[in-house]
Amino acid sequence: MRYGMRGFKGLRTKLETIKSLFKCLTFTIGFLIVLIVGIIAIFADSLAPYPPLEFVGDPLEPPSITHYFGTDDMGRDLYSMVVYGARVSLIIGLTAAILSTLVGTTVGVACGIVRGVVDAITMRIIDFLLSLPYLAVALAIIAFLKPNMAIIIIIIVALSWISTAKVVRAQALSLMESLFVEAAEAIGASRLHIALKHILPNVFPLVLSSLVLNVRGAILFEASLSFLGLGDPESISWGTILFFARRGGAFAAGAWWYIVPPGFMIMVTVLGFTLMSIGLDEVLNPRLRKI
Amino acid sequence: MSIARYIVKKIAEAGLTVFIAITVAFFLFRLLPGDPTAAFIDIRLSPEAKLILIKQFGLDRPWHEQYVLFISNLLQGNLGISFVYRGTPVSKIIFGPKLFNTLVLMGTGMFLGAFISSFIGLLAGWKRGTRFDRTIVSASYIGTSAPIFWIGLLVLLILGSYFRLIPMSGTISTEVIHADPLTRFIDYLWHLAGPLMVIIVYFLPIYLLYVRNTVVSLLGEDFITVLKAKGLPDSVILFKHLVRYAMITVVTLLAVQSPLLVTGAIITETIFGWNGIGLLLYNSVLKSDYPVIQGVFILTIVIVVVANLLADIAYAFLDPRIRYGGTR
């Protein structure tokens, strides 16, 4: 309970924490949104009436009973494309976010415990990376490599572990000053033991909210790259659909149904994760009220 | 720390960051293409140009000599020759109308965004908990979740395609290129409207939320009570006293989020065909024009670092705690 944070020790506290999370309206709304998008992604096969890449109608048909969201410029069913898009966006978003949170947490905890020169150098690197314009860096890298899902994920991870590392390190540093860590050191506990048993459980709430924020960032980043036509050409995400819309003359045709649904889905999904992270911070990290 | 020493220290730090960035760019653009000369030489260049480039950048020499030549060329503004624009020097492509257009778009957009968001944020924070405040906060969360390219597409679809209020693409209409300056200026502003709107909407919600929260966190402070007790009207407390804190918040954000400037420029310029640096970078990526990508890459980092530096200096003037040796 130090520093106004709740660790995650014991099943009862865990259940209580989860209960208080769902008492928070912001978190619950966000969670429900994410849940719905998740269900869409998982059951895409049964929810989509057509295969997403097959030509099943005339070009640029407006929404109708047979094609809920109309068709794109090649006669593909947009509703099915948007449903399958949930899968791609979530897979990339979650994978990239989990990896960057893992990297960030490891670096953060390590820096907080080792301190000294290693910490100082890492912080310099982090400050440098923070001043990089991410999209420009990603474009420069993609200029040389043919993008596929793995490369997109690696690029997102490489650029987004930093924020997690920063918050975790700050928290780890202050935990290292606390009495229970001093006591553990006094009885000869190893650094690894302190990291795993004392620091990690106590930074967990921060890591959790950082993870949710990373998902949000990763989904937006992937969407931006795909919108620019620089995503994985094999998989159609919401960003890719908007790229097709721009290239396929949706504007000249005034085809709003081509542009509104995919962007709306990105916005709602990102909003879901945003609300979850706000709720998480309100309940778990009440002293770190950001926005 | 005196203000002069503070500024000198910040300039030195900025210089170091730029130097590291240039070094990273040097290695990145030599490791990634596979062929270490690919960053400067391509089959699209003429044989004479190739020979000149090999000599200028020492492409036949060991890498440490190349590095020294790279830096010295860079300091003289020599970034190589574009593969695409018929052998034009990269610096000539970047430093001209394109950079000007981007600075106009992003500068105006950021300034207006900061201005409008400070105004609304101050009001929302002051009226904390009211329906006005809740509406503004909810709208801002939705705004931060909407991807900027989607906002751009919607603006283009509604204002451009349906109502034909703004042009669909470009910086200036072809018909007015030879017209008098005033007509050209008006046409330029007309083209600016769409992308500018998007940039403002891009910056608005996040700035607004931070300003609002700054105000909320100050509401319980003693000096507010004193100002109220003095009988000052709300408008004076807000727009004379609290506005100072709001400005510190905005300047902090300008510094922390200056990389967003580049993202905003790339996406908005691509959507609206605004002839700036962002569009140049995008087109160069599509055409593998490595020297231009490298040049723009270095330039964007310099812009971000300079924006940070300006924000740090503005801090010193806005926040006396920094001037008098406190910590930020």
Interface residues (C-beta under 8 A of the other chain):
Chain A: D127 F128 L130 S131 L132 P133 Y134 L135 A136 V137 L139 A140 I141 I142 A143 F144 L145 R216 L220 A223 S224 F227 L228 G229 L230 G239 L242 A245 R246 A250 F251 A252 G254 W256 I259 V260 P262 G263 I266 M267 V268 V270 L271 T274 L275 I278 R289 I291
Chain B: T17 I20 A21 L28 F29 L32 P33 G34 Y141 I142 T144 S145 A146 P147 I148 F149 W150 L153 L154 L156 L157 G160 S161 Y162 M168 I206 L209 Y210 N213 S258 P259 L261 V262 T263 I266 I267 T270 I271 L281 Y282 S284 V285 L286 S288 Y290 I293 Q294 V296 F297 T300 I301 V304 V305 N308
